[in-house]
Amino acid sequence: MLRSQTKLFALGKRQLCRSMSKSCDLTLVEVDDKTGIATLTMNKPPVNSCNLEMMRALKDSMKQIEGNKSRGIILTSSNNKVFSSGLDLNELRNPEQERLVAFWKELQEMWLTLYLSNLPTAAAINGHALAVGCVMASACEYRVMLPGFTIGIHATKFGYVVPPFIVNSYLSVLPRPVVERALLQGKIFSTDEAQQINLIDEVANSKEEALSKCASFIGSFAEANPVARALTKRQLRAEFARTLLDEPEAELKESLEYITSPLFQDSLDAYLAKLKSKNKK
Ligand SMILES: CCCCCCCCCC/C=C\CC(=O)SCCNC(=O)CCNC(=O)[C@H](O)C(C)(C)COP(=O)(O)OP(=O)(O)OC[C@H]1O[C@@H](n2cnc3c(N)ncnc32)[C@H](O)[C@@H]1OP(=O)(O)O
């Protein structure tokens, strides 16, 4: 702990906060003293799956960064193979009602916090970004990805209906016909394919380069008035966030009904068994 803090200071970075779970720091926030840009690192082994605590940690970290007058947020991962594997599927399997409600509300709030952040946001995608991993990257304003990884929302492949706000995440970066085809096919894109359709903005050859490209993007707003920028962004994005801003309870109800249905639970069982069996072969 002390050694890593010393290293952060040597790099001219301040450690703003750590969101702790019982056994590890779920998120790490470092602010570059020179640029004022905060790097928010997802740090939930093994694959940054988003359970209730992880999404709460992400939301709290983003709010803390906004409150500390940082100039922008770069979202990345401490795992050099996986940016995020999306929702923690164990949260959806035979869920206890109270926890499921808290979990889904946290997903809604985490997404709104990122999508409507007052600050410029960028994702340094240094590993696979699947399902909600892709949704988080798409909620940022800019995406830089390393080669050799995959990104996409493959929900329909394993029997999940894609909720409207997740559709909207895609719609804010991709043209409608591309979104329709990608979601209906459950398409997972390689880095090259993602660049071709503009799901990502740039490719970088290392995490450092990705962080630097994200920082340059955030720096491009240096001349913009932060309040005018934030309010304009909110106006531009409000339409896609409307369902969750106006009717979160209705979206929650619809999702809970679907998640607890035998149809969903059966396909989840089969999918989880397939995922686990991969490691037993
Ligand atoms: C209108 C009605 C609305 C209804 C709405 C309801 C439906 C909502 C659905 C919305 C859509 C999507 C939401 C999601 O995000 S679902 C999550 C989907 N994610 C995945 O399918 C990712 C699966 N994981 C992988 O493909 C790979 O793990 C990886 C990310 C490519 C990494 O590969 P790896 O070889 O490095 O690691 P691996 O050995 O596979 O995994 C390590 C252990 O982690 C477990 N694990 C992986 N991903 C998850 C996950 N998402 N949740 C829980 N657990 C996960 C994996 O099983 C390994 O465990 P173990 O070591 O074998 O025990």
PDBQT file of the ligand as one rigid body, heavy atoms in Angstrom, charges set to zero:
ROOT
HETATM    1  C1  LIG A 301     -37.457  -5.526 -21.245  1.00  0.00    +0.000 C 
HETATM    2  C2  LIG A 301     -36.945  -6.639 -20.432  1.00  0.00    +0.000 C 
HETATM    3  C3  LIG A 301     -35.565  -6.366 -19.932  1.00  0.00    +0.000 C 
HETATM    4  C4  LIG A 301     -34.959  -7.563 -19.303  1.00  0.00    +0.000 C 
HETATM    5  C5  LIG A 301     -33.561  -7.324 -18.930  1.00  0.00    +0.000 C 
HETATM    6  C6  LIG A 301     -32.915  -8.512 -18.340  1.00  0.00    +0.000 C 
HETATM    7  C7  LIG A 301     -31.699  -8.982 -19.035  1.00  0.00    +0.000 C 
HETATM    8  C8  LIG A 301     -30.534  -8.113 -18.897  1.00  0.00    +0.000 C 
HETATM    9  C9  LIG A 301     -29.496  -8.491 -19.847  1.00  0.00    +0.000 C 
HETATM   10  C10 LIG A 301     -28.800  -7.298 -20.328  1.00  0.00    +0.000 C 
HETATM   11  C11 LIG A 301     -27.669  -7.623 -21.195  1.00  0.00    +0.000 C 
HETATM   12  C12 LIG A 301     -26.441  -7.848 -20.803  1.00  0.00    +0.000 C 
HETATM   13  C13 LIG A 301     -26.061  -7.693 -19.423  1.00  0.00    +0.000 C 
HETATM   14  C14 LIG A 301     -24.756  -8.370 -19.079  1.00  0.00    +0.000 C 
HETATM   15  O1  LIG A 301     -23.774  -7.711 -18.933  1.00  0.00    +0.000 OA
HETATM   16  S1  LIG A 301     -24.752 -10.045 -18.861  1.00  0.00    +0.000 SA
HETATM   17  C15 LIG A 301     -23.024 -10.496 -18.744  1.00  0.00    +0.000 C 
HETATM   18  C16 LIG A 301     -22.578 -11.104 -19.993  1.00  0.00    +0.000 C 
HETATM   19  N1  LIG A 301     -21.159 -11.350 -19.952  1.00  0.00    +0.000 N 
HETATM   20  C17 LIG A 301     -20.604 -12.419 -20.507  1.00  0.00    +0.000 C 
HETATM   21  O2  LIG A 301     -21.255 -13.226 -21.104  1.00  0.00    +0.000 OA
HETATM   22  C18 LIG A 301     -19.103 -12.553 -20.346  1.00  0.00    +0.000 C 
HETATM   23  C19 LIG A 301     -18.745 -13.969 -20.105  1.00  0.00    +0.000 C 
HETATM   24  N2  LIG A 301     -17.315 -14.083 -19.855  1.00  0.00    +0.000 N 
HETATM   25  C20 LIG A 301     -16.409 -14.331 -20.821  1.00  0.00    +0.000 C 
HETATM   26  O3  LIG A 301     -16.709 -14.418 -21.989  1.00  0.00    +0.000 OA
HETATM   27  C21 LIG A 301     -15.001 -14.496 -20.366  1.00  0.00    +0.000 C 
HETATM   28  O4  LIG A 301     -15.009 -14.709 -18.968  1.00  0.00    +0.000 OA
HETATM   29  C22 LIG A 301     -14.053 -13.290 -20.661  1.00  0.00    +0.000 C 
HETATM   30  C23 LIG A 301     -14.622 -11.978 -20.151  1.00  0.00    +0.000 C 
HETATM   31  C24 LIG A 301     -13.786 -13.200 -22.185  1.00  0.00    +0.000 C 
HETATM   32  C25 LIG A 301     -12.686 -13.527 -19.956  1.00  0.00    +0.000 C 
HETATM   33  O5  LIG A 301     -12.184 -14.798 -20.312  1.00  0.00    +0.000 OA
HETATM   34  P1  LIG A 301     -11.049 -15.470 -19.411  1.00  0.00    +0.000 P 
HETATM   35  O6  LIG A 301     -10.679 -16.753 -20.094  1.00  0.00    +0.000 OA
HETATM   36  O7  LIG A 301      -9.982 -14.492 -19.111  1.00  0.00    +0.000 OA
HETATM   37  O8  LIG A 301     -11.763 -15.731 -18.025  1.00  0.00    +0.000 OA
HETATM   38  P2  LIG A 301     -12.773 -16.924 -17.638  1.00  0.00    +0.000 P 
HETATM   39  O9  LIG A 301     -11.995 -18.110 -17.238  1.00  0.00    +0.000 OA
HETATM   40  O10 LIG A 301     -13.782 -17.101 -18.700  1.00  0.00    +0.000 OA
HETATM   41  O11 LIG A 301     -13.519 -16.289 -16.386  1.00  0.00    +0.000 OA
HETATM   42  C26 LIG A 301     -12.945 -16.321 -15.081  1.00  0.00    +0.000 C 
HETATM   43  C27 LIG A 301     -14.049 -16.657 -14.079  1.00  0.00    +0.000 C 
HETATM   44  O12 LIG A 301     -14.996 -15.601 -14.100  1.00  0.00    +0.000 OA
HETATM   45  C28 LIG A 301     -16.313 -16.138 -14.382  1.00  0.00    +0.000 C 
HETATM   46  N3  LIG A 301     -17.059 -15.113 -15.147  1.00  0.00    +0.000 N 
HETATM   47  C29 LIG A 301     -16.733 -14.572 -16.319  1.00  0.00    +0.000 A 
HETATM   48  N4  LIG A 301     -17.623 -13.637 -16.680  1.00  0.00    +0.000 NA
HETATM   49  C30 LIG A 301     -18.549 -13.606 -15.715  1.00  0.00    +0.000 A 
HETATM   50  C31 LIG A 301     -19.752 -12.850 -15.521  1.00  0.00    +0.000 A 
HETATM   51  N5  LIG A 301     -20.171 -11.924 -16.398  1.00  0.00    +0.000 N 
HETATM   52  N6  LIG A 301     -20.464 -13.067 -14.401  1.00  0.00    +0.000 NA
HETATM   53  C32 LIG A 301     -20.072 -13.982 -13.499  1.00  0.00    +0.000 A 
HETATM   54  N7  LIG A 301     -18.942 -14.746 -13.617  1.00  0.00    +0.000 NA
HETATM   55  C33 LIG A 301     -18.195 -14.554 -14.720  1.00  0.00    +0.000 A 
HETATM   56  C34 LIG A 301     -16.025 -17.397 -15.196  1.00  0.00    +0.000 C 
HETATM   57  O13 LIG A 301     -17.101 -18.259 -15.134  1.00  0.00    +0.000 OA
HETATM   58  C35 LIG A 301     -14.808 -17.922 -14.470  1.00  0.00    +0.000 C 
HETATM   59  O14 LIG A 301     -15.256 -18.533 -13.268  1.00  0.00    +0.000 OA
HETATM   60  P3  LIG A 301     -14.560 -19.875 -12.722  1.00  0.00    +0.000 P 
HETATM   61  O15 LIG A 301     -13.126 -19.481 -12.469  1.00  0.00    +0.000 OA
HETATM   62  O16 LIG A 301     -14.695 -20.919 -13.795  1.00  0.00    +0.000 OA
HETATM   63  O17 LIG A 301     -15.326 -20.194 -11.493  1.00  0.00    +0.000 OA
ENDROOT
TORSDOF 0
